[in-house]
Amino acid sequence: MHEIQKALPVFSRFLRCGECGGFITYEVINKRQKNGNEHHYTYYRCTKKRGFCSQPYLREEELNVTLSRLIASFEMPVFGE
C-alpha cells in the first residue's frame, strides 16, 4: 500500500507547463514494503487546470538534472562596459 502526501511546492511557483501553460505542482509518494522498508518518491506534474494536457509526471531526480543543466549554461551579462 502507498500513501500520497502533499509537499511544499519548491519549484512549483517558478515553473509552468510547456504544453498548456498551467502551473506545476508536486506530490510525495511514500511506499512501505512488507519488510518494513520505506521509500519516498517525489513527482512533479502539470495541474491540468487549463484543460487537456498530455504531459506525464516527472520524477524529482529528472527535474533536478534538467534544471542543473539549464542553470549551468546561464551566464550573467557584463554591465557597465
Buried (B, 14 or more C-beta within 10 A) or exposed (E): EEEEEEBEBEBBEEBEBEEBEBBBBBBBBEEEEEEEEEEEBBBBBBEBEBEEBEBEBBEBEEBEEEEEEEEEEEEEEEEEE
